[in-house]
Amino acid sequence: MTRDGRLLRGGVLAAVLLGVLAPILLGLWETGRAAFGVVPAIGATEASLEPWRILGDLPGLGTSLRLTLVTGFGATILSLLVAIGAAAAFHARPRRASRVLTPFLAAPHAALAIGLAFLISPSGWIARLVSPWATGWDLPPDIATVHDPWGAALILGLMIKEVPFLLLVILAALGQIPVRRQLAAARALGYGRGLVWIKVILPQVYPLIRLPIFAVLAFSLSVVDMAILLGPSTPPTLAVAITRWTFDPDTRMLMPAAAAAGLLAALTAAGIGLWILSERALSRLGRWWLRRGARGLSAEPGLFIATASLYGLLVLGALSLVALALWSVTWRWSFPHARPESWSLATWSRHGAASAETGWTTLAIAVLATGAALALAIAWLEGEDRARRTRARWAELLVYVPLIVPQIAFLYGLNVAALRVGAPGELLAVAWAHMLFVFPYVMIALSDPWRRLDRRLVSTAAALGAGPTRRLLAVKLPMLLRPLMTAAAIGFAVSVAQYLPTLFIGAGRVATLTTEAVTLSSGADRRIAGLYGLLQALLPYLVYAMALAVPLWLYRDRRDLRGGGPA
Amino acid sequence: MSLDLVDLCVAPRGGAPLFPPLSTGVEPGIVTTVMGPSGIGKSTLLDAIGGHLVHAFECSGRVILDGRDVTGLPAESRQIGVLFQDALLFPHLSVGDNLAFGLSRDIHGRETRRRAVEDALRQAGLEGFHDRDPATLSGGQKARAALFRTLLADPKALLLDEPFSRLDPALRDDMRRFVFERVRERKVPALLVTHDPGDAEAAGGPVLTLTG
């Protein structure tokens, strides 16, 4: 190991610990202190159990807790089931699947949720399409299809985002298993496709997708923007309630909010613990089932339902985005008409300038966060190369920390800490907060292609006299251009989608398309909300298109890098 | 120029050595062949000599090049060229730029460097291929381009890791002759790793057999 390698690795470790881990720990610590009544910023210095007593007395706490658990676990379990079942249909065509799924990965949560509400609400597009001829409705019916008291709309919205994510993760993991041969071997023993999938393939894939599942669970339990847009509002889920209390004009609500944030963190930890226990139980049950040797086609309907559900979710997601576009150019569209009665660009011309300004802010934050995350990820991977080591297990976990600790639990504290040093409201501080969530995704997206790079190519460069810096700049990075661009596009989309970090660290002074879209969606004018939602979705799509086009153009005369190479 | 291995031994970190300590000297222009069953660590031996060993392995003994101990040096400072089974041309660079990547830094001036590259292309039978995408070359053309990329770096020794095994039998003979002629012509010591007795015979140098 060279000294240079040691220096680089030390630097990367310090940057990750100080830049990513320390803010999270500091945030959790501050949240914890506030939960026991210590918020020096508002002059509270005595530790007490008072915040918990106030929290316990708040109306609707029980309902909020129930909602959080039902929507969080519900969305995660249903998404996982659909993704596993659909993977059986898609495993032979991973490239096609990723082409179909990537747009849903790139679409920001808020944009999808706003569009979904336009689609499924009682006065939504679906109701309009079937009224009045099929339903007899001349006025929107009085049923709660959005903001329903059970959180079904929220679960649906979460699934549109989470199923594509989990499916892509599963397909990537399947690449490491000789699926086709095992499938053939087990089918020759008389097991139907569905049963082979459950009994043979799934037990091998599951360990590889555990961390992403925990990330999905943690996200679903603490999501705020989607829960505001689709979930019930009186009372809302716990995460939304915490956000409301935090921004309550009455600063005494800060402390019960902190207690609730702590409660949510504990809930998430307990949820993951419960999940791990269920894994054990299920694996025992599975082994017992496996040994009984039941064969046949009994699991086939399950695969069919999963695949159909996937298509259903994708269609809903796509129509949601179309609904945003439609509303942004609508002049008049009254109830049972299936399409706008008159069109207009008035919304664009009236709100274009303001939305462009917000768009630039969003872009600046996303570029800063993605740039920093990408630089850090490259430095990390290069450090591993220079040490000629593979990644340790603890380092793998370290990458996932920001995704598994619920956002709100440490953002709350980080907000309090930032108040003390006077940093909130700064664009840079917001970009940093975004980077905490962008970095893990960039790292995950880049790690596999980086490791798949033929090590002998790098050895060849070294044997030709190229030192480590030249190997990185002249060999590795150019060859990895496509995955680098893809990782950047993913990071960019993650940043654009962030709601809570902008809200908490921006302290209301930094507005992005996301925060604006969420705010505007509570207003009566669907046209403006549609405009902001559409812009929010367009920004990551533009960047994805660029990420595809740039390597294609640069390497138009380089066959091995144009397609089929590391992606 | 000569390459001397003194008690060279490679072991998985904290594990038993892959083969007994190896001592041998390779004279300039001679190709010494190392044979042995697959999995014995022949490629790992070459990695150790060239300085490409991964962290999971450790190496003891010394590698002496021209009387200079290079054991502690990083790969890029050893001046030991490597040819693998695959040509491993850099896919993002044109054929000419692949050669220019290899061309020694001691040759200065844009014109002079370009001439050196064109000259090498001619010797490789690749005249007019400067701007071609390496992916469009045939197997033999790729192999020759890779050889000249290595030679342009002015190596003081050559490591050949089964460089002929992926070539068609007909092409293999030509390529062997071509490579071994260049080795003699430039008077570099070369170490060839292979399981093909035909390679060893064509190399015409001493043969070492590794046993566990």
Interface residues (C-beta under 8 A of the other chain):
Chain A: M1 T2 A387 R388 R389 D454 R455 R456 L457 S459 T460 A461 A462 A463 L464 G465 A466 G467 P468 R471 A474 V475 P478 M479 L481 Y555 D557 R558 R559 D560 L561 G565
Chain B: D47 G50 G51 H52 L53 V54 H55 P74 A75 E76 S77 R78 Q79 I80 G81 V82 F84 D86 L88 F90 P91 H92 F101 G102 S104 R105 D133 P134 A135 T136 R149 T150 A153 P155 L159
